[in-house]
Amino acid sequence: MFVRRLLALLPVSLFLLQTISAQDPKPPLTERPNLTVAPKSPPTPTPPPITFNSVHVDGPYIALTFDDGPNATLTPKLLDLLAAHHLKATFFVVGQNAADHPDILKRAVREGHEIGNHSWSHPNLGKMSDEAVRRELQKTDDAITAAIGKRPTLMRPPYGSITTRQKNWIHQEFGYRIIIWDVDPLDWKRPGPSVVTSRILKETHAGSIVLSHDIHPPTIEAMPATFDQLEKKGFKSVTVTELIAMATPLPPKPVASPSAPRAEPVATTPAPVRPPPAPTNTPGG
């Protein structure tokens, strides 16, 4: 009797269990989140500069540069002065002059100076076609290589005239770094030796690239006093390539602290507007 009742209740129990299971389903399994962190790509390196007006250096180093030579008589006199003061310089030579006076270039390199390309005939490169610029630079490159046995690595455009696009393709094709200047005594105007000296001393600071010309007699006359005074100030002249190798990063700019509320501006009488200065003659270089 008991067994019969138990068997009768068994289907009812199974039905109740199925009903309860249907009303309380188990939570679905979820995938674990992917905790793998993708590696950071390295920062893109900043390409090295190809144009230099001056160089940030730690120390009293400058680069004396002389353009447009070599001159048959003036450049050897300048080399004598540089040797007496144990100074190194960089000569940006005009190709025609380099071809005429290879022995002067050989002496300059032998005494520790550097030779750079200053074009074949000193034209305004910024106003010329690429092919014409290429001929000017290649002929001078060939003349320098024939004289000293190695190619130049520096180039200075005459008058400092060159476009950004020209800088890029010249650097890519010839490997030149483009050297301008930050000190210009305007010696090509022949203001007199004392004026050339005073202008160089006034404008030169550590890392300066000083422009002068070894084709003007007053410039050579200015150099003994110029070298003496630069030495008294503690400056040491090296080649441009050596100066660039000494470059150090610029210090970070100081972070501005929160400032106090601004005071109300005080009304003032505006200063008279001056007309722009009259244009000067063709710049140096």
LINCORTA-V964843 format. One record per run of one state. SS is the DSSP state (a for helix, b for strand, c for the rest). FROM is the first residue (numbers start at 1). TO is the last residue. If there is no record, write none. Layout:
ss=SS from=FROM to=TO
ss=SS from=FROM to=TO
This chain:
ss=c from=1 to=1
ss=a from=2 to=23
ss=c from=24 to=50
ss=b from=51 to=52
ss=c from=53 to=53
ss=b from=54 to=54
ss=c from=55 to=56
ss=b from=57 to=57
ss=c from=58 to=60
ss=b from=61 to=67
ss=c from=68 to=73
ss=a from=74 to=85
ss=c from=86 to=88
ss=b from=89 to=93
ss=c from=94 to=94
ss=a from=95 to=100
ss=c from=101 to=101
ss=a from=102 to=110
ss=c from=111 to=113
ss=b from=114 to=117
ss=c from=118 to=124
ss=a from=125 to=127
ss=c from=128 to=129
ss=a from=130 to=148
ss=c from=149 to=153
ss=b from=154 to=155
ss=c from=156 to=157
ss=a from=158 to=160
ss=c from=161 to=163
ss=a from=164 to=174
ss=c from=175 to=176
ss=b from=177 to=179
ss=c from=180 to=182
ss=b from=183 to=184
ss=c from=185 to=186
ss=a from=187 to=189
ss=c from=190 to=192
ss=a from=193 to=203
ss=c from=204 to=207
ss=b from=208 to=213
ss=c from=214 to=216
ss=a from=217 to=232
ss=c from=233 to=235
ss=b from=236 to=237
ss=c from=238 to=239
ss=a from=240 to=245
ss=c from=246 to=246
ss=b from=247 to=247
ss=c from=248 to=285
